[in-house]
């Protein structure tokens, strides 16, 4: 296994020579943090065994969210919080993709475009939920921004994990959309087969999302490029009780975009890494110059303080009381 820190050491000077005009302070901070993570150059701490009282001086981890070594605890803690917030409904994973024509704008105005992308995705789903006769209320959603595709190319998109359910604050009613063959809590009946489900039309979602995002970018004072596509891409698929979708979303939330086990070779100035092909589902490899590989990773370092994962609607932290009441009513109908 090739350490990412070793790749940085080997190709950092060539990266600076080739991409000097594009490197940001946040990129250089990420490189420095990963390079020193748990190394002899990192700050050290004195650890003492509570049993035998043996002491050892150990290097600190860097804690950077682009580092493949760090923040495992934060990632697991985040996942457990989301699992505890699951509600009795069928879950869907809705993906809103930024068109290729807007990627340059996203790169040059990351904070503005990423904020608009996440906000418009949520606003679109909220609008559809409030207008749906079976829901007629405010939904809950968890949105996670991803900036890469499987080959680590720059490909901003937002995954939204949401239950087919809504809470009407005026009538205090909890309503769900359940496909035939499901129980009321969205689970597969005993001995039954999971049949998927239907939330909203992906074509209608894409049309409304496009209009909202274009309006938001114009309101922010950004000049849009010519030739924007008429058809945008929004994918909407059922994901059962939501557990598998949450684990998928948490995979790259805190630990960078590549695992070191997927860096296969680093020789002759080239780096080869492994990824899973989206069409075949099989492992594939990509080889490129070391400095280009590092630049590929740095494109996914988010602006400082940017919140990649956000909760909306009744899954927002301000709605914990309503969420707990819903879960209590499902588990103990008589008590609620």
C-alpha positions as CSV (number, residue, x, y, z in Angstrom):
1,X,0.0,0.0,0.0
2,X,1.3,3.4,-1.0
3,X,1.0,6.2,1.6
4,X,-0.5,9.4,0.3
5,X,2.1,11.3,2.3
6,X,4.9,9.7,0.3
7,X,3.2,10.6,-2.9
8,X,3.0,14.2,-1.7
9,X,6.7,14.2,-0.8
10,X,7.7,12.9,-4.2
11,X,5.6,15.1,-6.4
12,X,4.9,18.3,-4.4
13,X,7.5,20.4,-6.1
14,X,6.3,19.3,-9.6
15,X,2.7,20.1,-8.5
16,X,3.8,23.6,-7.5
17,X,5.6,24.2,-10.8
18,X,2.6,23.1,-12.9
19,X,-0.3,24.4,-10.9
20,X,1.2,27.4,-9.1
21,X,-1.4,29.8,-10.4
22,X,-4.3,27.5,-9.3
23,X,-3.1,26.4,-5.9
24,X,-5.0,28.0,-3.0
25,X,-3.8,28.4,0.6
26,X,-6.3,25.7,1.6
27,X,-4.7,23.3,-0.8
28,X,-1.2,23.9,0.6
29,X,-2.6,23.5,4.1
30,X,-4.1,20.1,3.2
31,X,-0.9,18.9,1.7
32,X,1.1,20.0,4.7
33,X,-1.4,18.4,7.1
34,X,-1.5,15.0,5.3
35,X,2.3,15.0,4.9
36,X,3.0,15.4,8.6
37,X,0.0,13.2,9.9
38,X,1.3,10.8,12.5
39,X,4.9,11.3,11.4
40,X,7.9,12.3,13.4
41,X,7.3,15.9,12.3
42,X,3.8,16.0,13.9
43,X,3.1,17.2,17.5
44,X,3.5,14.4,20.0
45,X,1.5,13.3,23.0
46,X,2.4,11.3,26.0
47,X,0.1,8.2,26.3
48,X,0.0,6.1,29.5
49,X,-1.5,2.6,29.8
50,X,-4.1,2.5,32.5
51,X,-3.2,-1.1,33.3
52,X,0.6,-1.3,33.4
53,X,1.3,2.4,33.4
54,X,3.7,2.1,30.5
55,X,4.3,5.4,28.8
56,X,4.9,6.1,25.1
57,X,5.3,9.3,23.1
58,X,3.0,9.1,20.1
59,X,2.6,11.4,17.1
60,X,-0.8,13.2,16.7
61,X,-3.0,12.7,13.6
62,X,-3.6,15.9,11.6
63,X,-7.4,15.8,11.8
64,X,-7.8,17.3,8.3
65,X,-11.0,16.1,6.6
66,X,-9.1,15.5,3.4
67,X,-6.7,13.0,5.1
68,X,-7.5,9.3,4.5
69,X,-6.2,8.5,8.0
70,X,-8.2,10.9,10.2
71,X,-11.6,11.5,11.6
72,X,-12.8,7.9,11.7
73,X,-14.4,8.6,15.0
74,X,-16.2,11.7,13.7
75,X,-17.4,9.7,10.7
76,X,-18.8,6.9,12.9
77,X,-20.3,9.4,15.3
78,X,-22.1,11.2,12.4
79,X,-23.4,7.9,11.1
80,X,-24.8,6.8,14.4
81,X,-26.6,10.2,14.9
82,X,-28.2,9.8,11.5
83,X,-29.2,6.2,12.1
84,X,-30.9,7.2,15.4
85,X,-32.9,9.8,13.4
86,X,-34.5,7.3,11.1
87,X,-38.2,7.5,10.9
88,X,-40.9,5.0,9.9
89,X,-41.1,5.5,6.2
90,X,-39.6,4.3,2.9
91,X,-36.4,6.2,2.1
92,X,-35.2,7.6,-1.2
93,X,-31.8,8.8,-2.4
94,X,-32.3,11.8,-4.7
95,X,-29.2,13.0,-6.6
96,X,-29.0,16.5,-8.1
97,X,-26.1,16.9,-10.6
98,X,-24.6,20.2,-11.6
99,X,-24.4,20.4,-15.5
100,X,-20.9,20.2,-17.0
101,X,-21.3,23.7,-18.4
102,X,-21.5,25.1,-14.8
103,X,-18.4,23.3,-13.4
104,X,-16.0,26.1,-14.2
105,X,-18.3,28.5,-12.4
106,X,-18.5,26.2,-9.5
107,X,-14.7,25.9,-9.3
108,X,-14.1,29.7,-9.4
109,X,-17.0,30.5,-6.9
110,X,-17.1,27.4,-4.8
111,X,-18.7,28.6,-1.7
112,X,-21.5,30.5,-3.5
113,X,-22.3,27.7,-6.0
114,X,-22.1,24.8,-3.5
115,X,-24.4,26.7,-1.1
116,X,-26.9,27.4,-4.0
117,X,-26.6,23.8,-5.1
118,X,-27.5,22.3,-1.7
119,X,-30.2,25.0,-0.9
120,X,-32.0,24.6,-4.3
121,X,-32.0,20.8,-4.0
122,X,-33.7,21.1,-0.6
123,X,-36.1,23.8,-1.8
124,X,-37.1,21.7,-4.8
125,X,-37.9,18.6,-2.6
126,X,-39.8,20.8,-0.1
127,X,-41.9,22.3,-2.9
128,X,-42.8,18.9,-4.3
129,X,-43.6,17.5,-0.9
130,X,-45.9,20.4,0.0
131,X,-47.7,20.1,-3.3
132,X,-48.0,16.3,-3.2
133,X,-51.6,15.4,-2.1
134,X,-50.3,12.3,-0.2
135,X,-47.7,14.3,1.8
136,X,-48.9,17.9,1.9
137,X,-46.3,19.0,4.4
138,X,-42.7,19.7,5.1
139,X,-40.4,16.7,4.6
140,X,-37.1,15.9,6.3
141,X,-33.9,15.4,4.4
142,X,-30.1,14.9,4.8
143,X,-28.1,16.5,2.0
144,X,-24.4,15.6,1.4
145,X,-22.3,17.4,-1.2
146,X,-19.9,15.3,-3.3
147,X,-17.5,17.0,-5.7
148,X,-16.1,13.9,-7.4
149,X,-17.1,11.0,-9.6
150,X,-15.7,7.5,-9.3
151,X,-12.5,8.5,-11.3
152,X,-12.1,11.5,-8.9
153,X,-12.9,14.0,-11.6
154,X,-14.5,17.3,-10.7
155,X,-18.2,16.5,-10.7
156,X,-20.2,18.5,-8.1
157,X,-23.5,16.9,-7.1
158,X,-25.7,16.6,-4.0
159,X,-27.1,13.4,-2.6
160,X,-30.3,13.8,-0.6
161,X,-31.4,11.0,1.6
162,X,-35.1,11.5,2.6
163,X,-38.0,9.5,3.8
164,X,-41.2,9.5,1.7
165,X,-42.9,11.3,4.6
166,X,-43.9,14.8,5.7
167,X,-45.1,16.7,8.8
168,X,-47.9,19.2,8.5
169,X,-47.2,21.8,11.2
170,X,-50.7,23.2,10.9
171,X,-52.7,20.0,11.2
172,X,-50.0,18.2,13.2
173,X,-50.4,15.2,10.9
174,X,-47.7,12.8,9.9
175,X,-48.2,11.4,6.4
176,X,-46.2,8.9,4.2
177,X,-46.2,7.6,0.7
178,X,-46.1,3.8,0.7
179,X,-45.9,1.6,-2.3
180,X,-48.2,-1.4,-2.4
181,X,-46.4,-4.4,-0.7
182,X,-44.8,-2.3,2.0
183,X,-45.8,-2.1,5.6
184,X,-46.6,1.3,7.2
185,X,-43.0,1.8,8.4
186,X,-41.6,1.2,4.9
187,X,-40.2,-2.2,5.6
188,X,-40.7,-5.3,3.4
189,X,-43.5,-7.5,4.8
190,X,-42.5,-10.9,6.2
191,X,-41.8,-13.2,3.3
192,X,-42.3,-10.4,0.8
193,X,-40.1,-8.8,-1.8
194,X,-39.0,-5.2,-1.7
195,X,-40.7,-3.6,-4.7
196,X,-39.0,-0.2,-4.7
197,X,-41.3,2.8,-4.7
198,X,-42.2,6.2,-6.2
199,X,-41.5,9.5,-4.7
200,X,-41.6,12.2,-7.4
201,X,-41.0,12.4,-11.2
202,X,-37.3,12.8,-11.8
203,X,-37.9,14.8,-14.9
204,X,-40.2,17.2,-13.1
205,X,-37.6,17.5,-10.2
206,X,-34.9,18.3,-12.8
207,X,-37.0,21.0,-14.4
208,X,-37.8,22.8,-11.2
209,X,-34.3,22.4,-9.8
210,X,-32.8,23.9,-12.9
211,X,-35.0,27.0,-12.7
212,X,-34.3,27.5,-9.0
213,X,-30.5,27.1,-9.3
214,X,-30.3,29.4,-12.3
215,X,-32.3,32.0,-10.4
216,X,-30.2,31.6,-7.3
217,X,-26.9,32.0,-9.2
218,X,-28.2,35.1,-11.0
219,X,-29.3,36.6,-7.7
220,X,-25.8,36.0,-6.4
221,X,-24.4,38.2,-9.2
222,X,-22.8,35.4,-11.1
223,X,-22.6,35.4,-14.9
224,X,-23.9,32.2,-16.4
225,X,-22.1,30.6,-19.4
226,X,-23.9,30.2,-22.7
227,X,-25.2,26.9,-23.8
228,X,-26.8,25.6,-20.7
229,X,-28.6,22.3,-21.4
230,X,-32.3,22.1,-21.6
231,X,-32.4,18.7,-19.8
232,X,-30.8,18.5,-16.4
233,X,-30.1,15.3,-14.5
234,X,-31.8,14.3,-11.2
235,X,-32.0,10.7,-10.1
236,X,-34.5,9.4,-7.6
237,X,-34.5,5.8,-6.3
238,X,-35.9,4.0,-3.4
239,X,-33.3,2.7,-0.8
240,X,-35.4,0.8,1.7
241,X,-35.0,1.8,5.3
242,X,-32.2,4.3,4.5
243,X,-29.4,2.5,6.5
244,X,-27.3,1.5,3.4
245,X,-27.7,4.9,1.9
246,X,-26.5,6.6,5.1
247,X,-23.4,4.4,5.2
248,X,-22.7,5.2,1.6
249,X,-23.0,8.9,2.2
250,X,-20.7,8.8,5.3
251,X,-18.0,6.9,3.5
252,X,-16.2,10.0,2.1
253,X,-17.7,12.6,4.5
254,X,-14.7,13.0,6.7
255,X,-11.9,10.9,5.3
256,X,-11.0,12.3,1.9
257,X,-11.9,11.0,-1.5
258,X,-9.6,8.1,-1.8
259,X,-8.5,5.3,0.5
260,X,-4.7,4.6,0.5
261,X,-5.4,0.9,-0.3
262,X,-6.6,2.1,-3.7
263,X,-3.3,3.8,-4.5
264,X,-1.7,0.8,-6.3
265,X,1.5,2.0,-7.8
266,X,3.8,5.1,-7.8
267,X,6.7,4.6,-10.2
268,X,8.4,6.4,-13.2
269,X,6.7,9.6,-12.3
270,X,3.2,8.1,-12.6
271,X,0.5,7.1,-10.1
272,X,-2.0,4.4,-10.6
273,X,-5.2,4.2,-8.5
274,X,-8.2,1.9,-8.4
275,X,-11.8,2.8,-8.6
276,X,-15.1,1.0,-9.3
277,X,-16.5,1.5,-12.8
278,X,-20.1,2.8,-12.5
279,X,-21.3,0.9,-15.6
280,X,-19.8,-2.5,-15.1
281,X,-19.5,-2.4,-11.3
282,X,-16.0,-3.9,-11.6
283,X,-12.7,-2.6,-10.4
284,X,-10.8,-0.4,-12.9
285,X,-7.6,1.6,-12.8
286,X,-6.5,5.0,-13.9
287,X,-2.9,6.1,-14.3
288,X,-1.7,9.7,-14.6
289,X,1.4,11.8,-13.7
290,X,2.0,12.2,-10.0
291,X,1.4,16.0,-10.0
292,X,-1.8,15.6,-11.9
293,X,-2.9,12.9,-9.4
294,X,-2.3,15.3,-6.5
295,X,-4.2,18.1,-8.3
296,X,-7.1,15.7,-8.8
297,X,-7.3,15.2,-5.1
298,X,-6.9,18.9,-4.2
299,X,-9.9,19.9,-6.4
300,X,-12.1,18.3,-3.7
301,X,-10.7,20.2,-0.7
302,X,-13.7,22.3,0.3
303,X,-13.5,26.0,1.4
304,X,-12.6,26.4,5.0
305,X,-15.6,25.9,7.3
306,X,-17.9,24.8,4.5
307,X,-20.6,22.3,5.9
308,X,-20.7,19.4,3.5
309,X,-23.6,17.6,5.2
310,X,-26.8,19.4,6.2
311,X,-30.1,18.4,7.7
312,X,-33.3,20.0,6.6
313,X,-37.0,20.0,7.6
314,X,-38.0,17.7,10.5
315,X,-34.5,16.2,10.4
316,X,-32.9,19.5,11.3
317,X,-31.5,19.7,14.9
318,X,-34.1,22.4,15.8
319,X,-36.9,19.8,15.2
320,X,-35.5,17.1,17.6
321,X,-38.6,17.2,19.8
322,X,-41.0,16.6,16.9
323,X,-38.7,13.8,15.6
324,X,-38.6,12.1,19.0
325,X,-42.4,12.3,19.3
326,X,-42.8,10.6,15.9
327,X,-40.4,7.8,16.8
328,X,-42.1,7.4,20.2
329,X,-45.5,7.1,18.5
330,X,-44.2,4.5,16.1
331,X,-42.6,2.3,18.9
332,X,-45.3,2.8,21.5
333,X,-48.6,3.9,19.9
334,X,-50.6,3.6,23.1
335,X,-48.2,5.8,25.1
336,X,-48.2,8.5,22.4
